[in-house]
Amino acid sequence: LAVMRLTKPTLFTNIPVTCEERDLPGNLFNQLMKDDPSTIKGAETLMLGEMLTLPQNFGNIFLGETFSSYISVHNDSNQVVKDILVKADLQTSSQRLNLSASSAAVAELKPDCCIDDVIHHEVKEIGTHILVCAVSYTTQTGEKMYFRKFFKFQVLKPLDVKTKFYNAETDEVFLEAQIQNITTSPMFMEKVSLEPSMMYNVAELNTVDTAGESESTFGARTYLQPMDTRQYLYCLKPKQEFAEKAGVIKGVTVIGKLDIVWKTNLGERGRLQTSQLQRMAPGYGDVRLSLEAIPDTVNLEEPFDITCKITNCSERTMDLVLEMCNTNSIHWCGVSGRQLGKLHPSSSLHLALTLLSSVQGLQSVSGLRLTDTFLKRTYEYDDIAQVCVVSSEIKQS
């Protein structure tokens, strides 16, 4: 029984030996490198050549790659054997997989003949793997024979993936994925995408528009060198049917999973999918106040409008009263203490408010108070947003 791993060849590496012309060998070393067929003409001092070499060892196997192996059973005797059954199993720490292409026995095997089989398996676990190859057959005398061989190898982790979540003032969630190549060879990152859960729509923020065409922020050749890290950014927005229900998106929510596809030196393909990414949704208490519209820049001592959204996140109906408190720089325009009426659970209302600023610079919008008359409970909202206040002459120019 012979078992060999099937893998791509590697580029031949040459160690250049050279010296200065004034040294004793003169131009001898340089001429030898030029005559060497394994070197690149015109670039003989480069270690990487143009020739391919067959693998000299088992090599490394990484998670997400396809493990391929060639199995050959050869009859070394001078007798015909019958009912030959070849079985190949892959034993991992959690399961045992049958990789044999066929479970049927071969009727007979003549002397100096062989039975060949090629197995493939996409590696989905890291750690120790054992390839168990078992052969059973019957001799001419009717005696049943059986033997096994074990081949142990390690599956390594190719990528280190870290994620961070950022919650915007709106319902949008920004996901930053940091992907690091922890192998010893460069990778071509073919695809890195986020498959969102049923609650979200996703927008990839890893391209820029140049002359009407979308280009990757990492350039035309998206190679990831060993130990290098690349950051991918995605924006997730709740679907309309979920965004309208404030009580749905709270606590631990499932965001989605990352799908990563890469290729190594000679086109070997690998693919990884992360488990479902989860994040803790921010708690808004009983009442959530968010800004729907606000200008970026306003004139000094001139009224401007903002639109607020008030959502009842509790499980009871509220009767709300709005109070507006002036600060040193922000002054509210309108009637304070007005009734907003009853607000049912998971429902919301939009509120248009007017205010002005008496101080230039970046000012914080503060001073809103909501009181639930049922429970006599007051909710305070400060530092809702920031607005840039400039002189009217500056804005007009």
N, C-alpha and C positions, 0 to 999 in steps of 0.2 A: 504494500500500500504506500503510495507516494502522494503527498499533499503539498501543493505550492500555492502561494498567494499570487493572484494576478494583479499587476499594477503597471502604471505607465513607466516608460524609461525616464531617465534624468539626463539633463545636459551635462556634458563632460566638463569637469573643472581642471584647469591646468595651473600649476604653480610656476610663474615666470621666473627665470633665472637670467639676470643681466648684469652688466657692469659698465663702467665708464670706458671710453675708447682708449684712454691713456693707461688703463690697468693692463696687467700682464696678458690676460686672454684676448685683449683687443676687441675685435668685432665678432669673435667666435660664437659667444652665447647668443648674440642678437641674430646671427645668421642661422643658428640651429633652431631658434624659435620660428623664424620665417619659413624654414623648411619643414617644420612640424605640421602634419596635416590636421591636427586637432585644434590649431590656433586660428584665429580670425585674421585674414589677410589685411594688413594695414593697422591692426589693433592687437598685435601679438602679446602685449603686456597685460591684456585683460585676462582675468582668471577664467571667465566663462567662455567656453568654446561653442562651436556649431554642431559638434557631433553628439549623438545620443549614446548612452551606456545603459546596459541592462541593470536592473536593481541587484545590489550586492548583498542586501539583507532584507529582513521582513519589513522594515520601515515602520512609520507611525500610522496609526489609524485614529481618526478623530470622529467625535460624535457628529452625526448628520451625514457622514460620507457612506458610500456603498462598499461593503467588504465583498470582494470576489475571490474565489479560490478554485483551483483545479485539482480534482481528485482522480487518481488513476490506480486501478487494481490490476496487477500483472501476474499472470500464471508462470511462475519460475520453474515449475516441475515439468516432467515429461508425460504427465497424465492429464486426461480430460476431467475437469470438475464440473459439477452440475448444481443447479438451483442457487446461483450466486446472488446474494442480496447485499447491496451496499446502502448503508444508512448514515446520514450526516446530521448531527444535532448540534445546536449552539446553546451552550449552558451559560446563563448570566446569573447575576445575584438574585434575580426575582422570577425568572422563568426559563423554560427549556423549549427551544424552537426547532422544528423539523425543517431542514433546508434541502432535503433530497428532491431532485426534480421528478423522480418516479419511484413509486413504492413497489413496483412489480419486480419479480426476480428474473434474472437472466437464465435461460434454459441450460446452457453449457458454455464453458470457456476452455478453448483448446490451448495447448502449450505455446508459450511465447506470444500469446494474445493478451489483450488488456481491455478493460472496461473503463471508459472515461466519462467524467461528469463535471460540469461547471456549476457552481452555486453562487448566488448573489444574495446579499442581505443588507438592507439599510440600517445602519447602527443607530439605535435610539436610546442606549444607556451608556453611561461611563463606568469605568472600573474594569475588573477582570472578566474576560470572556474565555470560555473553553470550547474548542471545536472537537466534538467527539465523533470519530469515524469508526463505524463497526462493519465488519464483513463476516457474513456467514455463508457456508457452502457445503456441498456433499461430495465426498470422494467416490471413486469407482467402487469401493467396497461397501458403500452405503453409510459410511461413518459421517456424522454431522460435525463440522468444525466451525469454530467461531473465534475471532480475535478483534481487539479494539486498539485504537491509538488516540492519544490526547494531544492537542496543540493549544497551548495557552498564550493569550496576548492581551495587552492592555489597550483600552479605548480612552483616549485623552480628550480633554475639553478644548475646543478650538477658539471659542470666543468668550469674553467676559462681558455680560450685558448688565447695565445698571439703569434704572429708571427713576425719574423725578417728576412729581406732579406739581403744577402751579394753578391755583384757582383764581380766575379773573373776577372783577367786580360783577360781571354778568354771569350767566350760567356756563360760560365756556370754560373748558379745562385744557391746559397746555401740558403735553407729555414730552419730556426730554429723554431720549434714549441714548446712552453712552455705550458704544460698541468698541471693544478692544480686541485686537488680534494677538492672542497669546501663543501662537505657533511660531516656528522658526523660519517660515517662508512667507512672502507677500501673498495677499489675496486680492482677487478682483471681485468687488462687491456688486453682484448682478442686480439684486433687488433687496431693499429694506422697506417693508410696508407694514402698516398697522391695520389689522382687521377688527373693526369696532364691534362692540356688542350691539344688541338690538335697540338699545336706548339712545345711541349716539350716531351722529354723522361725523366723518373725519375729513380734515383738509390737511394735506402734506405741505409743510413750509420749508422744503429742502431744495427748491428751485427758484430761479430769478428769471425775469423776462428781459431778454436782450434782443433788440431789433425785432420784436414780435415773436421771438422763439423762446421756448422754455429751456433753460440750461441748468444743470445741476450746480449747486453751490460748491461742490467738491471738484469741479473741473470735468473735462471730457474723459479722462482716464481715472476711474474711481478705484485706484489701487490703495490697499491698506497694508502698510509695511508692518513687520513684526513689532509688537509692543506698542504700536500706534493706536490712538483712540479717535473715534469720529463721533460727532454728536448729531443726532437727527431730532427734528422738532415736528410735532403734530398738534393740531388744534381740534378738539372734540367739542361738538355742540349738541345739546340734547335735542331729540326730535320734537316736533311741535306737540304731539300728543302727550309726551312726558314733561315737556317744559311747562305746560299749562297746569300740571298737577304738582304743586309744590311739595306735597307730602311724599311723593314717590322717590325722588332723588335725595335721599338722606341716608346716613349710616354708611356701611360698606357697600360700594357699588362696583360692578364689573365693567371695566373700560374696554377690554378687548385683548388681543394677543399680537405679538410681533412675528412677522414672517421674514426670515433672513435667508437669502440664497447667495452663494459665493462660488468662485472657481479658483483652483490653485494653479500651479505652474503650467501644467500641460492640459488644462481643461477639465481636471477632475472636479466634479460638481458636488457640492454639499448644501444641505438645507437644514435649518433649525426653526422650530416654532416654540415660542415661549409658552408657559402656562398662562391662564387668564390673569391679566393684570388687574389688581384691585386697588381702589383708593378710598380713603375715608372722606365722604362728602362733608363740607363744612356745616356746622350747626348754626341755624339762624334764630333759634329760640321760637317763641310763639308767633312773632310778627317779623317779616323780612321786608326791609326797605332797600330798593335798588334803583339806580339811575338808568333811565332809558335814553335820555337825550340831554346833552349839556354842551355849550360851545367851548372850544379850546381857549379862545382869546376874546375878552370883552373890553369895552371902553370904561374908563374911570368915571364913576358917578353917573353911569347910564344903566337903566334897567335892562336885564336880560332874563330869558325864560329857560326853565329846566322842566323836565318831565320825570316824575317819580312813579315807581310801581310799588304798591303795598300789597303784600301777600299774607294771607292767614295760614300759617304753618301748623297751627294747633288742630285739635279735634273738636273744637267747640266754636260756636258762633260768637263774634265780637261786635260790640258797638263802640266805634272809635271816634275820638275827638282829636283834631289836629291843632297843635300849638306851635308857634314860630317864635324863637327867641333870638334877638339880635346879638351879634358878637362885636368886637372892636372894629372889625373890618367889613363884615358882611351884614347887610340890613335887608330884612324881608319886607316885601310889599304885599299888602292884603290884610285880611281879617284873621286874627289869631283866635283860636278857641272854637272854630267852627266844627259842626257835626259832619262826619263822613258817612254816617249810617251804619247799618249792619253788614258785616262781612262774614260769609259762611266759610267753613273749613275748606282748604285747598283752593279757594277762589282769590281773585286779586282785583285791584282797581288801579287806574292810571290817574295821576294828579298833576296838573300843570301849575307851576309856581313861578312867581316873579321875585327877583331880588337884585340888589346893586351893591357894589363895593366902593368904599371910600378910601381905600389904600391900594397903592400900586404893588405889583409883584405877584408871586404865586400865592394865592389865598385859598384857604380851606373852607369848604361849605359845611357849616355846622349849625346846630341850634334847633333841630326838628324834634318835637315831642309828640308821641302818640299815647293816648290814655284810653284804656278799656273801661267803660263805665260799668260794665257788669261786675268785674272783679276789683275795680278801683286800682288798677295796675298801670303804671306809666313806663313807657319804653323810650329811652333817650338815644338819639342818633347824632353823633358828631363825627367830623372828618369823613363825610360821605364821599366827597370828591374834591379835586383841586381845579382851580381855574386861574388862568394868567390874566391879570388886570394891567392894562397899559393906558397911557395917555391917549386921548382921541387924536392928537396931532401925530403921534407915532404910528397909529394904525392906518390913518389916511395916507401917510407918505409911503 
